[in-house]
Amino acid sequence: MALTVGTGPFSEHPAGRFNFEFSPPGAAMYFEPLPYRVRAIFEGETVVDADGPMLLHETGRLPVFYFAEKDVRSDALEVSETVTTCPHKGQARYWSLRVGERTVPDAFWSYPEPVDSAAWLAGYLALGFDAPDEWFVEDEQLFGHARDPYARIDVLKTTRHVRVSLDGQLLAETRRALALFETGLPTRYYMPAEDVRLELLVPSGSRSRCAYKGSASYWSVKLDGDRVVEDLVWSYPEPAHDALRVRDLLCFFNERVDLEVDGVAAERPQTQWARVDESPTASAQQLRGLMARR
C-alpha cells in the first residue's frame, strides 16, 4: 500500500496535499522499471523470467507486474476469446496459462493498442498474481501481491494509554503497545496477550497473507448477549522481516472497534474493511476476501 491505494499521494483519498492541481484523466497511473529479477512458477515450470520487469501503479489498485513478451514462455500461452475494455488503458486481450493438463483461464492480459495516455503499455503482458503457483523476486519467495517500492513499515514502542472497546464492553487496555505505521494505512496498535481479554477471543481459522508482514492468524470476539464479531483480531506468529517486532502480539481492526489513545476517542478509519463492517449482512467470507488483499 503506497502511491495509489490507501491514503497514498495518488490514491482516491490522499492524506496530504500537492502545491499544484493534480487532475489525471480518470485514474492516475505510473509505469516504472524495477531493478530486480522476477520469476513465476507454474506446475514446476518457469513461465515468466524477467530481469527488470515493469510495475504499474493505478489509483485504487495494488501494483501489478508487466513483462516484455520475450520474458514470457510463449508455449505456456493459450489464446482466449475474452476481451475487456478499460477507459484508462484501452482494450485488453487475454491468454490462458497452460502447462501440461492444467490451465488457468485468462491468466495473462495485454493492451496491444492502448489509449494515448497509456501508450507505454504496448508490448507488455501482465499475469494475475493468483494464477501461478509461486512467485520469486531474485531468490526470495513473494506472497500476496507485487511489493510496492514506495511502501514503508515502522514499528515503534509507545507508552500511550491504548484502550479498545466495542458496544461499551472493554476488549483490551495497555501501555505496552507497539505502534505499526504502514504507508497508506491506519496506525495499528499491537498489544501483548496479557493486556487483551483473551476469554472473549475465539479462534476463527481464518488466515491472510501480507506481502510485507507475512501470514496472519485471526480470532473472532464474543460479546455480551452472544454476539460474535468475525475476524476482529489478528496476530503474526511467524512474521516476515518487516514485522518481526510484532511477533505474537494482538491487533484489532481500528475500523470496527472503539479505540481511545490517551483518553481521546479515535475516529474509525474509512478503509475497505470499514465499508464491509458497515453492512449488517456482511459475511465472514466477504471479510476473509478483504483480508487476503491486506
Steps between C-alpha positions, in 0.01 A plus 500: 500500500667822390471729198153425367307323780404572859591863574792507255566821301330371183220305668132592503537649850855638542603601849707798388491782245704601196601856417342458157169381358511129427232395250580171325272375220307262724735279700857608564754250366875473541705245302853439619785252454610281791867419569459132588421163342144365528392143423161324494482121547207284387487120520872504582579691179631856476243682285633853555862600556563874480819686591353842568120481441269800507262590783166674443356715778134594446257693721311268732692188393795306632815517282519252211803350324521542121743295295658538157379233258847344486487429875185286477506139379292508183424126517320558832260749338165390359299764313170591666194658341454727801522876432446777754520879479651735756426872452849589625704236315302381197388160375664196659563162341541185711691173502452198723798350680549135405766247599423133433140424590458795736354831381421832668254692279579861405812512718693740272380821340643783294398825332626469139357840404474697826349847522745784435547587867612141571690434174794358698299184580534377141721192471459392864298221661367479855443178694236473772678454831288200603548315169846339549591278793797707618666836445864582569680835519863407449499181716255615767142373473236772462152474653174693470574748222783686333687701761480876467848661511345807666343309791662531843435343840621645831436328834542726803461434872246726669389550861183682395185371668320294234150375577281285271128443554190411303136561593626631834685179582875520571708275273857613571695764691875558497793735537732247336385514139718504193366746243538380143505777240452372144486721192142581405339309790370598845732469800466152647555434870645156579454394862639225726251221566503581873332835425222349286188329637587159359186339643301692237710377205399201289745364237331542163725290281538789256841587360628770269833578340655847494775555244696697761412353840440131437219257588238610756270290718159634613261494796137596523369678812201379702320791665227508763173363371684237294571744220804382303706743291687305235876531448547812710848421636816374332859408577816406310644184662774471235538854361705604202797729553300826498286388794740301718443727799124428513539120511214343703354839598126560447341775294140617448348650186479872590222522242270270699564583867499806727862604552623752755857627515592695814132546574414644159258306284642429155284517192448170326715505184306479174668210323364204304470305826282773651266494201437127534432529872239773440276244332298293751496215246879493448609140510815343636579400141497865390728595789745224416508614138602848610757368746665308221566833328664659807 
